Amino acid sequence: MTETTAKERRSAKRIAIDIGGTFTDLALIDDDGLVVTHKRLTTPRDPVEGFVEGVSELLALAGISPSLVREIRHATTLGSNVVIERLGAPVAFVTTKGFGDVLQIQKAVRYSIYDTRMRKPEPLVPRSRTWEINERMMASGEILRPLDPEETSRVVSQIRAAGARAVAVGFLHSYANPLHEERVKEVFAREAPEIDVTLSSEVSQMAKEYARFNTAVTNAYLAPIFRDYLSRIEAAFRARGVSAPLWILQSSGGLTSSERAAALPVRSIESGPTAGVIMAARRSNLSGFDNVISFDMGGTTAKASIVTNGRPTISRSFEIDRLEMRNGSGLPLDTLAVDLIEIGSGGGSIAQVTAGALQVGPRSAGSEPGPVCYARGGKEPTVTDAALVLGYLDASSFAGGKMRLDRDAAVEALAALGGRLGLDAVQAAWGVHQLVCLNMERATRLISIDKGLDPRDYAMICFGGAGPVHAARLARGLGVKQMIVPAGAGVGSALGLLSSLEKTELARTSKVLVDGDCIVATARQIFSDLRRQAASTMGRDPADPRLLARHIVGLRYIGQGYELEIELPPVWDEGLGTKLRDAFGALYSNVYGYAENLPLEATTWRIALESMEPNLDEKLSMERAEGRPALKRQRRAYFGETGETQIDVYDRYAMGAEDRAIGPCVIEERDTTTVLLPGDVGRIDEHGAIIIEIGKAAQ
């Protein structure tokens, strides 16, 4: 039997694809746990083309036939891009009479109190495309004013005539009783079946109508585009002999079927960044770190998140299209999401002079034309150009040697930028590098210090093509002492997809006093109902022992408007109220600095139902270079601490457990480069990760 035939008999257990603004990352794992990775430029004019071609290239690298692929997993930023760029379908909104202005009024709380020119986020539906129906449901679920069938038919006819492709229906208190919303959907199905309909009760069972209405509108805005995108992917794969099911990562970190993702795209709006955080939690734990700051920097954006006790932080207060890095400046979505912050600072972020000051991002050169050094038509200097001029990147070995960078063009572009500030090319490049690191430091403080967490208590795990280039500088600014660069860091999000699990999370509003006698009975009743609904969504039996459930309750002092979430203990007995009060008091004190002895109520109930699978024994295909010296060569590089200096350049694939890299130096691999600052010490651990002690040599 030939080697090729033997390879082609291997099957791909799963393939993972993460499409970013500049690069598309891919990973494959076979039945033996062998992982093969691949990276290619994204095709922004048609992401499906790059998606399918990338899979074909990956299968060729692995020597696996398309017919032997058993599962495809995908993380995408399509949803967030559509909302931010306002590229969604024409949407109409139907609501209770008297509440047509909810999407325009938004919240009474101002995210910038003293700014007299403060702008609110622009709704996805203008007031002119909002219809009101004279119905009313009570918070108890009782009908106060029945739905008028004739009025409903008239509204459906008007919406159809207006040319809407999708409609969101959001009635007051439909979380308590969705009957009226469901009847409106029946009328659309009968009289305008070509229009996509999203009910607010389908996307959320929570009170607070603005967030619920906006979530329904966003889902309707995305649904036609998301459904078309997924259909095209599946058709393209079928044409190439791949019949494997397609799974989509949700913003909460769980997988869902493509059919359900097409129906509820709002739950996958941040799936791309989430995949990286999943990888960060898993790989940092393998290296012995439970509490880490996840830092992901690609070609277009940088993302930061917090992993505590090995778990990503999950948030209900998710906002899309923030005008500023402040709570309340974006469109709120009542959907669970990994708590992260994303800013327009990536390798392709463009540097420019605005009002006499240097600015980096949020505009990006993307993959077309890309940074100046890519020689693909880019004219404006970027963060990647600055890293090349500073000596952090090698022009001949970038992307494993598949792309040769034009350093002279990068120098020329940065010299032109610096000329406007009285700086030479290297000084301008250093300014760009410093500024992008400061931008990321500010963003990271928002998800750590602003939430009562001290970054000095955390290690940092960095990944993405540009993450390890900048992470050591970011770690210094935050006071972080240890840094992890996992094996395969350049395609970290794709690796995170490989180990993701199918998950469904549901939440409901129901108020009950924690100190009351009924807290245990209420918890059992609500969570039993939620488990049944969640299992049905996954096509499982609620009693399936392979389903792992986490039970979370939102608590607050009576009279407050917001909750803090507490996970319920394993045993629910008569002492449950006391346990919840103690846990809430400790959390409240940690967040706000004090706690009160006031009546406590539970308001929200959430279940996370996860389909458990055996942990994959991943054997990342790191092409070990046995016998080759770890030190490749030396070159000149610039650091603020030393000026221009001679540094060592290490080959990651040749480094062993006994090797130590002492900064300033760089460690090169196919998909990324790790920069160690003066005084940093790096080593390889038993899982192939680079563990960096920040400033250890200097100490």
C-alpha positions as CSV (number, residue, x, y, z in Angstrom):
1,M,0.0,0.0,0.0
2,T,1.4,3.4,-0.9
3,E,1.7,6.2,1.6
4,T,-0.9,8.4,-0.2
5,T,-3.5,5.6,-0.1
6,A,-2.8,5.0,3.6
7,K,-3.3,8.7,4.3
8,E,-6.5,8.9,2.3
9,R,-8.1,6.2,4.4
10,R,-7.8,8.4,7.4
11,S,-11.0,10.4,8.1
12,A,-11.3,13.9,9.4
13,K,-13.2,13.8,12.7
14,R,-13.9,17.5,12.3
15,I,-12.7,20.6,10.4
16,A,-12.8,24.0,12.0
17,I,-12.9,27.3,10.1
18,D,-12.7,30.8,11.5
19,I,-13.0,33.7,9.0
20,G,-11.4,36.9,10.1
21,G,-11.2,40.3,8.4
22,T,-7.7,39.6,7.1
23,F,-7.0,35.9,7.5
24,T,-9.0,32.7,7.4
25,D,-7.8,30.1,10.0
26,L,-8.4,26.4,9.5
27,A,-7.7,23.3,11.6
28,L,-8.4,19.6,11.2
29,I,-8.4,16.8,13.6
30,D,-8.4,13.1,12.6
31,D,-9.5,10.0,14.5
32,D,-6.1,9.6,16.0
33,G,-6.1,13.2,17.4
34,L,-3.6,14.5,14.9
35,V,-4.2,18.2,14.3
36,V,-3.2,19.9,11.0
37,T,-3.6,23.7,10.6
38,H,-3.7,26.1,7.7
39,K,-3.9,29.9,7.2
40,R,-4.8,31.9,4.1
41,L,-5.9,35.4,3.3
42,T,-9.7,36.1,3.5
43,T,-11.6,36.8,0.3
44,P,-13.8,39.8,1.5
45,R,-15.7,40.0,-1.8
46,D,-17.0,36.5,-1.2
47,P,-16.0,34.8,2.1
48,V,-17.6,31.5,1.0
49,E,-15.0,31.2,-1.8
50,G,-12.1,31.5,0.7
51,F,-13.9,29.2,3.1
52,V,-14.3,26.4,0.6
53,E,-10.9,26.8,-1.0
54,G,-9.3,26.9,2.4
55,V,-10.9,23.6,3.3
56,S,-9.7,22.0,0.0
57,E,-6.1,23.2,0.7
58,L,-6.3,21.9,4.3
59,L,-7.5,18.4,3.2
60,A,-4.7,18.3,0.6
61,L,-2.2,19.1,3.3
62,A,-3.6,16.3,5.5
63,G,-4.0,13.9,2.7
64,I,-7.7,13.2,3.4
65,S,-10.4,12.7,0.9
66,P,-13.4,15.2,1.1
67,S,-15.8,12.3,1.4
68,L,-14.2,11.3,4.7
69,V,-14.9,14.6,6.5
70,R,-17.5,13.9,9.3
71,E,-18.1,17.3,10.7
72,I,-17.5,21.0,9.8
73,R,-17.4,23.7,12.5
74,H,-17.5,27.4,11.7
75,A,-17.0,30.6,13.6
76,T,-17.8,33.9,11.8
77,T,-18.0,37.6,12.3
78,L,-20.7,37.9,9.6
79,G,-23.4,38.9,12.1
80,S,-21.4,41.7,13.8
81,N,-20.1,43.0,10.5
82,V,-23.6,43.2,9.0
83,V,-24.9,45.2,12.0
84,I,-21.9,47.5,12.3
85,E,-21.9,48.2,8.6
86,R,-25.7,48.3,8.4
87,L,-25.9,45.7,5.6
88,G,-28.9,43.8,6.8
89,A,-32.3,43.1,5.2
90,P,-35.1,45.7,5.1
91,V,-36.9,45.1,8.4
92,A,-40.2,46.1,9.9
93,F,-41.2,46.1,13.6
94,V,-44.6,45.4,15.0
95,T,-45.3,46.3,18.7
96,T,-48.0,47.1,21.2
97,K,-49.9,50.3,20.6
98,G,-48.2,53.1,22.5
99,F,-44.7,51.5,22.4
100,G,-43.6,52.3,18.9
101,D,-40.9,54.6,20.1
102,V,-39.1,52.2,22.4
103,L,-36.3,51.5,19.9
104,Q,-35.7,55.3,19.6
105,I,-36.1,56.2,23.2
106,Q,-33.8,53.4,24.3
107,K,-32.5,53.8,27.9
108,A,-32.9,56.8,30.3
109,V,-29.3,56.2,31.6
110,R,-26.7,58.2,29.7
111,Y,-23.4,56.5,29.0
112,S,-21.6,59.9,28.9
113,I,-23.3,62.0,31.5
114,Y,-21.7,65.4,30.8
115,D,-21.4,65.2,27.0
116,T,-24.1,67.5,25.6
117,R,-23.5,66.1,22.1
118,M,-23.8,62.5,23.1
119,R,-25.3,60.3,20.4
120,K,-27.4,57.2,21.0
121,P,-26.8,54.2,18.8
122,E,-28.9,54.2,15.6
123,P,-31.7,51.7,15.7
124,L,-31.8,49.0,13.0
125,V,-35.4,49.9,12.2
126,P,-36.4,53.5,11.6
127,R,-39.6,54.8,13.2
128,S,-41.2,55.0,9.8
129,R,-41.0,51.2,9.5
130,T,-42.7,50.5,12.9
131,W,-46.3,49.4,13.2
132,E,-48.4,49.3,16.3
133,I,-51.3,46.9,17.1
134,N,-53.9,47.7,19.7
135,E,-53.3,44.6,22.0
136,R,-52.1,44.3,25.6
137,M,-50.8,41.5,27.7
138,M,-50.3,41.8,31.5
139,A,-47.1,41.0,33.3
140,S,-49.0,38.1,34.9
141,G,-49.7,36.6,31.5
142,E,-53.4,37.6,31.5
143,I,-54.9,39.2,28.4
144,L,-56.0,42.8,29.0
145,R,-56.9,43.6,25.4
146,P,-57.3,40.8,22.8
147,L,-55.6,40.8,19.4
148,D,-57.9,42.1,16.7
149,P,-57.6,39.7,13.6
150,E,-58.7,42.4,11.1
151,E,-56.2,45.0,12.4
152,T,-53.5,42.3,12.3
153,S,-54.2,41.4,8.7
154,R,-54.2,45.1,7.7
155,V,-50.8,45.6,9.3
156,V,-49.4,42.5,7.5
157,S,-50.7,43.8,4.2
158,Q,-49.0,47.2,4.8
159,I,-45.7,45.6,5.8
160,R,-45.8,43.5,2.7
161,A,-46.5,46.5,0.5
162,A,-43.6,48.4,2.1
163,G,-41.1,45.7,0.8
164,A,-39.9,44.3,4.1
165,R,-37.9,41.0,3.8
166,A,-38.2,40.4,7.5
167,V,-40.2,41.5,10.5
168,A,-39.7,41.5,14.2
169,V,-42.8,41.2,16.5
170,G,-42.3,42.5,20.0
171,F,-45.3,42.9,22.3
172,L,-45.3,44.0,25.9
173,H,-44.9,41.1,28.4
174,S,-44.8,38.4,25.7
175,Y,-42.2,36.7,27.9
176,A,-45.0,35.9,30.3
177,N,-47.5,34.9,27.6
178,P,-46.5,34.7,23.9
179,L,-50.0,34.0,22.5
180,H,-50.5,37.3,20.7
181,E,-47.0,37.2,19.1
182,E,-47.6,33.6,17.9
183,R,-51.0,34.6,16.3
184,V,-49.3,37.4,14.4
185,K,-46.8,34.9,13.1
186,E,-49.6,32.7,11.9
187,V,-51.1,35.5,10.0
188,F,-47.8,36.3,8.3
189,A,-47.4,32.6,7.4
190,R,-50.8,32.6,5.8
191,E,-50.8,36.0,4.1
192,A,-47.1,36.9,3.5
193,P,-45.1,33.6,3.7
194,E,-42.1,35.1,1.9
195,I,-41.4,37.4,4.9
196,D,-39.1,36.1,7.7
197,V,-40.7,36.5,11.1
198,T,-38.9,36.8,14.4
199,L,-40.9,36.8,17.7
200,S,-39.3,38.5,20.7
201,S,-40.6,35.5,22.8
202,E,-38.6,33.2,20.6
203,V,-35.3,35.0,21.2
204,S,-35.8,36.0,24.8
205,Q,-38.1,35.1,27.8
206,M,-36.8,38.0,29.8
207,A,-38.5,41.2,31.0
208,K,-37.1,44.7,30.0
209,E,-38.7,45.3,26.7
210,Y,-36.0,47.5,25.1
211,A,-33.4,44.8,25.1
212,R,-35.9,42.1,24.2
213,F,-37.3,44.1,21.3
214,N,-33.9,45.1,20.0
215,T,-32.8,41.4,20.1
216,A,-35.8,40.4,18.0
217,V,-35.1,43.2,15.5
218,T,-31.4,42.3,15.2
219,N,-32.3,38.7,14.6
220,A,-34.8,39.7,11.9
221,Y,-32.2,42.0,10.4
222,L,-29.7,39.1,10.1
223,A,-31.9,36.1,9.3
224,P,-32.2,36.4,5.5
225,I,-28.5,37.1,5.1
226,F,-27.3,34.4,7.5
227,R,-29.6,31.8,6.0
228,D,-28.4,32.6,2.5
229,Y,-24.7,32.5,3.7
230,L,-25.1,29.1,5.3
231,S,-27.0,27.7,2.4
232,R,-24.3,28.7,0.0
233,I,-21.6,27.1,2.1
234,E,-23.5,23.8,2.3
235,A,-24.2,23.8,-1.4
236,A,-20.5,24.6,-2.2
237,F,-19.4,21.7,0.0
238,R,-21.8,19.3,-1.6
239,A,-20.5,20.2,-5.0
240,R,-17.0,19.2,-3.8
241,G,-18.1,15.9,-2.3
242,V,-18.3,17.0,1.3
243,S,-21.6,16.0,2.9
244,A,-20.7,16.5,6.6
245,P,-23.1,18.4,8.8
246,L,-22.3,22.1,9.4
247,W,-22.1,23.4,13.0
248,I,-22.0,27.1,14.0
249,L,-20.4,28.5,17.2
250,Q,-22.7,30.7,19.3
251,S,-21.6,33.8,21.1
252,S,-21.9,31.9,24.4
253,G,-19.3,29.4,23.3
254,G,-21.6,26.4,22.5
255,L,-22.2,24.8,19.1
256,T,-25.5,24.7,17.3
257,S,-26.7,23.2,14.1
258,S,-26.7,25.3,11.0
259,E,-30.5,25.1,10.8
260,R,-30.9,26.6,14.3
261,A,-28.2,29.1,13.6
262,A,-30.1,30.3,10.5
263,A,-33.3,30.7,12.5
264,L,-31.6,32.5,15.5
265,P,-28.5,34.2,14.0
266,V,-28.4,36.8,16.8
267,R,-27.1,34.0,19.1
268,S,-24.0,33.7,16.8
269,I,-23.3,37.3,16.3
270,E,-19.9,37.2,18.1
271,S,-19.0,33.6,17.4
272,G,-15.6,34.4,15.8
273,P,-14.0,36.1,18.9
274,T,-15.6,33.5,21.2
275,A,-13.8,30.6,19.6
276,G,-10.4,32.0,20.6
277,V,-11.5,32.4,24.3
278,I,-12.5,28.7,24.3
279,M,-9.1,27.8,23.2
280,A,-7.5,30.1,25.7
281,A,-9.4,28.5,28.6
282,R,-8.4,25.0,27.5
283,R,-4.8,25.6,26.6
284,S,-4.0,27.8,29.6
285,N,-5.4,25.1,31.9
286,L,-3.2,22.5,30.3
287,S,-0.2,24.7,31.1
288,G,-1.2,25.0,34.7
289,F,-3.0,28.4,34.7
290,D,-6.7,28.7,35.7
291,N,-6.9,32.5,35.7
292,V,-5.8,34.2,32.6
293,I,-6.4,37.3,30.4
294,S,-7.2,36.0,26.9
295,F,-5.6,38.3,24.3
296,D,-6.4,37.7,20.6
297,M,-5.0,40.0,18.0
298,G,-5.5,39.3,14.3
299,G,-5.3,41.4,11.2
300,T,-8.3,43.6,11.8
301,T,-9.2,43.7,15.5
302,A,-7.9,42.8,19.0
303,K,-10.0,41.1,21.6
304,A,-9.6,40.6,25.3
305,S,-11.5,38.5,27.7
306,I,-11.2,37.0,31.3
307,V,-11.0,33.3,32.1
308,T,-11.5,32.6,35.8
309,N,-11.2,29.1,37.3
310,G,-10.8,27.7,33.8
311,R,-14.1,29.1,32.6
312,P,-14.7,32.1,30.2
313,T,-16.8,34.9,31.8
314,I,-20.3,34.8,30.4
315,S,-22.4,38.0,30.3
316,R,-26.0,38.9,29.7
317,S,-25.3,42.6,29.1
318,F,-23.9,42.2,25.6
319,E,-23.9,45.2,23.3
320,I,-23.1,45.4,19.6
321,D,-21.9,48.4,17.7
322,R,-20.7,50.5,20.6
323,L,-20.0,54.1,19.8
324,E,-17.5,54.3,22.6
325,M,-15.9,51.7,25.0
326,R,-18.6,52.3,27.5
327,N,-21.6,50.3,28.7
328,G,-24.7,51.7,27.2
329,S,-23.2,53.1,24.0
330,G,-24.2,50.2,21.8
331,L,-27.3,48.2,20.9
332,P,-28.2,45.8,23.8
333,L,-28.8,42.1,22.9
334,D,-30.6,39.8,25.4
335,T,-28.4,36.9,24.4
336,L,-25.6,35.2,26.3
337,A,-22.1,35.9,25.1
338,V,-18.6,35.5,26.3
339,D,-17.7,38.7,28.0
340,L,-15.0,40.3,25.8
341,I,-14.1,43.6,24.5
342,E,-13.1,44.2,20.8
343,I,-11.3,47.2,19.3
344,G,-10.2,48.1,15.9
345,S,-6.5,47.4,16.5
346,G,-5.1,44.6,14.4
347,G,-2.1,44.0,12.2
348,G,-3.9,45.7,9.3
349,S,-5.0,48.8,11.3
350,I,-4.0,51.9,9.5
351,A,-1.9,54.6,11.1
352,Q,-2.6,58.2,10.2
353,V,-2.1,61.8,11.5
354,T,-5.4,63.4,12.7
355,A,-5.4,67.0,14.0
356,G,-1.6,66.8,14.4
357,A,-1.7,63.6,16.5
358,L,-0.9,60.0,15.6
359,Q,-4.0,57.7,15.4
360,V,-4.1,53.9,14.8
361,G,-7.3,52.2,13.6
362,P,-10.1,51.5,13.6
363,R,-9.8,51.6,9.8
364,S,-8.1,48.5,8.5
365,A,-6.4,47.6,5.3
366,G,-7.8,44.1,5.7
367,S,-6.6,41.4,3.2
368,E,-7.4,43.6,0.2
369,P,-5.2,45.5,-0.3
370,G,-3.6,44.7,3.0
371,P,-0.5,46.3,4.7
372,V,2.0,48.2,2.5
373,C,4.5,45.4,3.0
374,Y,2.2,42.8,1.5
375,A,2.8,44.4,-1.9
376,R,-0.9,44.0,-2.8
377,G,-1.7,47.6,-3.5
378,G,-1.8,49.0,0.1
379,K,-0.5,52.6,0.4
380,E,-1.2,53.5,4.0
381,P,1.1,52.3,6.8
382,T,-0.2,49.7,9.2
383,V,0.6,48.0,12.5
384,T,2.2,45.2,10.6
385,D,4.4,47.6,8.6
386,A,5.6,49.1,11.9
387,A,6.4,45.6,13.3
388,L,8.5,44.9,10.2
389,V,10.4,48.2,10.3
390,L,11.1,47.7,14.0
391,G,12.7,44.3,13.2
392,Y,10.1,42.1,15.0
393,L,9.1,40.4,11.7
394,D,11.3,38.7,9.1
395,A,10.5,39.7,5.5
396,S,11.6,36.3,4.1
397,S,9.9,33.9,6.6
398,F,6.5,35.6,7.2
399,A,3.6,33.0,7.0
400,G,6.1,30.2,6.8
401,G,7.8,31.8,3.8
402,K,4.6,31.8,1.7
403,M,4.5,35.6,1.7
404,R,7.6,37.7,1.1
405,L,7.3,41.1,2.7
406,D,8.5,44.4,1.1
407,R,10.4,46.1,3.9
408,D,11.6,49.0,1.8
409,A,8.0,49.9,0.9
410,A,7.0,49.8,4.6
411,V,10.0,52.0,5.5
412,E,8.9,54.5,2.8
413,A,5.3,54.6,4.0
414,L,6.3,55.1,7.7
415,A,8.9,57.7,6.7
416,A,6.1,59.7,5.0
417,L,3.9,59.3,8.1
418,G,6.7,60.3,10.4
419,G,7.5,63.3,8.2
420,R,4.3,64.9,9.3
421,L,5.3,64.6,12.9
422,G,9.0,65.4,12.6
423,L,10.0,61.7,13.0
424,D,12.0,59.2,10.9
425,A,10.6,55.8,9.8
426,V,11.8,53.9,12.9
427,Q,10.5,56.5,15.3
428,A,7.2,56.6,13.5
429,A,7.0,52.8,13.7
430,W,7.8,52.8,17.4
431,G,5.0,55.4,17.9
432,V,2.5,53.2,16.1
433,H,3.6,50.1,18.1
434,Q,3.3,52.0,21.4
435,L,0.0,53.5,20.6
436,V,-1.7,50.2,19.5
437,C,-0.4,48.6,22.7
438,L,-1.8,51.5,24.8
439,N,-5.2,51.2,23.1
440,M,-5.3,47.5,23.9
441,E,-4.2,48.2,27.5
442,R,-7.1,50.6,28.0
443,A,-9.6,48.1,26.6
444,T,-8.3,45.3,28.8
445,R,-8.7,47.5,31.9
446,L,-12.4,47.8,31.1
447,I,-13.0,44.1,31.5
448,S,-10.7,43.6,34.4
449,I,-10.1,46.7,36.7
450,D,-13.5,48.2,35.9
451,K,-15.1,44.9,37.1
452,G,-13.2,44.6,40.3
453,L,-10.5,42.3,38.9
454,D,-6.7,43.0,39.3
455,P,-4.9,41.9,36.1
456,R,-1.7,41.4,38.2
457,D,-3.5,38.3,39.6
458,Y,-3.8,36.8,36.2
459,A,-1.5,35.3,33.6
460,M,-2.0,36.3,29.9
461,I,-2.5,33.9,27.1
462,C,-1.9,35.4,23.6
463,F,-2.7,34.2,20.2
464,G,-3.8,35.3,16.7
465,G,-1.3,36.2,14.0
466,A,-0.3,39.6,15.7
467,G,-1.1,38.8,19.3
468,P,2.4,37.3,20.4
469,V,4.1,40.3,18.7
470,H,2.4,42.8,21.0
471,A,1.5,40.8,24.1
472,A,4.7,41.2,26.2
473,R,4.4,45.0,25.9
474,L,0.7,44.8,26.9
475,A,1.5,42.5,29.8
476,R,4.1,45.0,31.2
477,G,1.5,47.8,31.1
478,L,-1.0,45.7,33.0
479,G,1.5,44.3,35.6
480,V,1.1,40.7,34.3
481,K,4.1,38.5,35.3
482,Q,3.5,35.4,33.1
483,M,2.5,34.9,29.5
484,I,1.5,31.8,27.5
485,V,1.9,31.4,23.8
486,P,0.1,28.1,23.0
487,A,1.1,25.8,20.3
488,G,-0.7,26.8,17.1
489,A,-1.3,30.4,18.5
490,G,-1.5,31.8,15.0
491,V,-4.7,29.8,14.3
492,G,-6.0,29.9,17.9
493,S,-9.7,30.4,17.1
494,A,-9.8,27.5,14.8
495,L,-8.2,25.3,17.5
496,G,-10.8,26.5,19.9
497,L,-13.6,25.4,17.6
498,L,-12.1,21.8,17.5
499,S,-12.8,21.4,21.3
500,S,-16.1,23.2,21.5
501,L,-19.2,21.4,22.7
502,E,-22.9,21.5,21.6
503,K,-24.6,23.8,24.1
504,T,-28.0,25.5,24.6
505,E,-28.7,28.2,27.1
506,L,-32.1,29.4,28.1
507,A,-33.2,32.1,30.6
508,R,-36.5,33.2,32.1
509,T,-37.8,36.0,34.3
510,S,-39.6,35.0,37.5
511,K,-39.4,37.0,40.7
512,V,-39.3,35.2,44.1
513,L,-38.0,36.2,47.5
514,V,-34.8,34.2,48.3
515,D,-35.6,34.0,52.0
516,G,-39.1,32.7,51.3
517,D,-40.1,29.0,51.8
518,C,-40.8,28.6,48.1
519,I,-37.3,29.2,46.7
520,V,-36.4,25.5,46.4
521,A,-39.7,24.5,44.8
522,T,-39.5,27.5,42.4
523,A,-36.0,26.6,41.4
524,R,-36.9,22.9,40.8
525,Q,-40.0,23.9,38.7
526,I,-38.3,26.6,36.6
527,F,-35.2,24.6,35.9
528,S,-37.2,21.5,35.1
529,D,-39.1,23.5,32.4
530,L,-35.9,25.1,31.1
531,R,-34.1,21.8,30.8
532,R,-37.0,20.3,28.9
533,Q,-37.0,23.2,26.5
534,A,-33.3,23.2,26.0
535,A,-33.1,19.4,25.5
536,S,-35.9,19.6,22.9
537,T,-33.9,22.3,21.0
538,M,-30.9,19.9,20.9
539,G,-33.1,17.0,19.9
540,R,-32.2,15.1,23.1
541,D,-34.1,13.4,25.9
542,P,-34.1,15.7,29.0
543,A,-33.0,12.7,31.1
544,D,-30.0,12.0,28.9
545,P,-27.0,11.5,31.3
546,R,-24.6,12.9,28.7
547,L,-26.2,16.3,29.1
548,L,-24.4,18.4,31.8
549,A,-26.4,21.2,33.3
550,R,-25.3,24.4,35.0
551,H,-28.0,26.3,36.9
552,I,-27.5,30.1,37.3
553,V,-29.8,32.5,39.1
554,G,-29.8,36.3,38.9
555,L,-30.1,38.0,42.3
556,R,-30.5,41.6,43.5
557,Y,-31.6,43.5,46.5
558,I,-35.3,44.4,46.3
559,G,-35.7,47.7,44.5
560,Q,-32.6,47.4,42.4
561,G,-32.7,47.4,38.6
562,Y,-29.9,45.0,37.8
563,E,-28.8,41.6,39.0
564,L,-25.6,39.6,39.7
565,E,-25.5,36.0,38.7
566,I,-24.8,33.1,41.0
567,E,-24.4,29.5,40.1
568,L,-26.6,27.2,42.2
569,P,-24.9,24.6,44.4
570,P,-25.3,20.9,43.5
571,V,-27.7,20.2,46.4
572,W,-31.0,22.2,46.7
573,D,-32.3,21.8,50.2
574,E,-33.9,24.0,52.8
575,G,-30.6,25.8,53.2
576,L,-30.6,27.0,49.6
577,G,-31.7,30.5,50.5
578,T,-28.9,30.9,53.0
579,K,-26.3,29.6,50.5
580,L,-27.5,32.0,47.8
581,R,-27.5,35.0,50.2
582,D,-23.9,34.2,51.3
583,A,-22.6,33.8,47.8
584,F,-24.4,36.9,46.6
585,G,-23.0,38.9,49.5
586,A,-19.4,37.8,48.7
587,L,-19.8,38.7,45.0
588,Y,-21.6,42.0,45.7
589,S,-18.8,43.0,48.0
590,N,-16.2,42.0,45.5
591,V,-17.8,44.1,42.7
592,Y,-19.0,47.1,44.7
593,G,-16.8,47.1,47.8
594,Y,-19.5,46.5,50.3
595,A,-22.7,44.5,50.9
596,E,-26.0,45.2,52.6
597,N,-28.3,43.2,54.9
598,L,-31.4,43.8,52.7
599,P,-34.2,41.5,51.4
600,L,-32.9,39.6,48.4
601,E,-34.9,38.5,45.4
602,A,-34.2,36.1,42.5
603,T,-35.4,37.6,39.2
604,T,-33.7,35.6,36.3
605,W,-33.1,31.9,36.0
606,R,-30.7,30.5,33.4
607,I,-29.7,26.9,32.4
608,A,-26.7,26.0,30.4
609,L,-27.1,22.5,28.9
610,E,-24.0,21.0,27.4
611,S,-23.5,17.8,25.4
612,M,-20.5,16.1,27.0
613,E,-17.9,14.4,24.9
614,P,-14.7,12.7,25.8
615,N,-11.8,15.2,25.8
616,L,-9.9,15.1,22.6
617,D,-6.3,14.0,22.9
618,E,-5.0,16.7,20.5
619,K,-1.6,16.0,19.0
620,L,-0.8,19.3,17.2
621,S,1.2,18.8,14.1
622,M,4.2,20.8,15.1
623,E,6.9,20.0,12.6
624,R,9.7,19.2,15.2
625,A,13.2,20.0,14.0
626,E,15.2,17.4,16.0
627,G,18.9,18.1,15.9
628,R,18.6,21.6,14.5
629,P,19.9,24.4,16.7
630,A,17.1,26.5,18.3
631,L,19.1,29.7,17.6
632,K,18.5,30.5,13.9
633,R,20.4,33.8,13.4
634,Q,20.6,37.4,14.7
635,R,19.2,40.6,13.4
636,R,18.8,44.3,14.3
637,A,15.6,45.4,16.1
638,Y,14.4,48.4,18.0
639,F,13.1,48.5,21.6
640,G,12.2,51.5,23.6
641,E,14.4,50.2,26.5
642,T,17.5,49.7,24.4
643,G,17.2,51.5,21.1
644,E,18.3,49.6,18.1
645,T,20.1,46.5,19.2
646,Q,21.2,43.0,18.0
647,I,18.8,40.3,19.0
648,D,18.6,36.5,18.8
649,V,16.1,34.8,16.5
650,Y,14.8,31.4,17.6
651,D,13.1,28.6,15.7
652,R,10.1,27.5,17.8
653,Y,10.1,24.1,16.1
654,A,13.7,23.4,17.2
655,M,13.3,24.6,20.8
656,G,13.2,21.9,23.5
657,A,12.4,21.9,27.2
658,E,16.0,22.7,28.0
659,D,16.2,25.8,25.8
660,R,15.8,29.3,27.3
661,A,15.2,32.4,25.2
662,I,16.2,35.6,27.0
663,G,14.9,38.9,25.7
664,P,15.2,41.0,23.7
665,C,14.7,38.3,21.1
666,V,12.0,36.8,18.9
667,I,10.7,33.3,18.5
668,E,9.5,32.5,14.9
669,E,7.0,30.0,13.7
670,R,4.9,29.5,10.7
671,D,1.8,31.5,11.6
672,T,3.1,34.1,14.2
673,T,6.1,35.6,15.8
674,T,6.6,36.0,19.6
675,V,8.5,39.0,20.8
676,L,10.3,39.0,24.1
677,L,11.2,42.3,25.6
678,P,14.5,43.0,27.5
679,G,14.6,40.9,30.6
680,D,11.9,38.4,29.6
681,V,12.7,34.7,29.7
682,G,10.9,32.1,27.6
683,R,10.8,28.3,27.7
684,I,8.8,25.5,26.1
685,D,6.5,23.4,28.4
686,E,5.4,19.8,27.9
687,H,2.4,20.9,25.9
688,G,4.4,22.9,23.4
689,A,3.4,26.3,24.8
690,I,5.9,29.1,25.2
691,I,5.9,30.2,28.9
692,I,7.3,33.6,29.3
693,E,8.3,35.1,32.6
694,I,7.9,38.9,32.2
695,G,11.1,40.7,33.3
696,K,12.5,37.7,35.1
697,A,16.0,38.1,33.9
698,A,16.1,41.7,34.9
699,Q,14.9,40.8,38.4
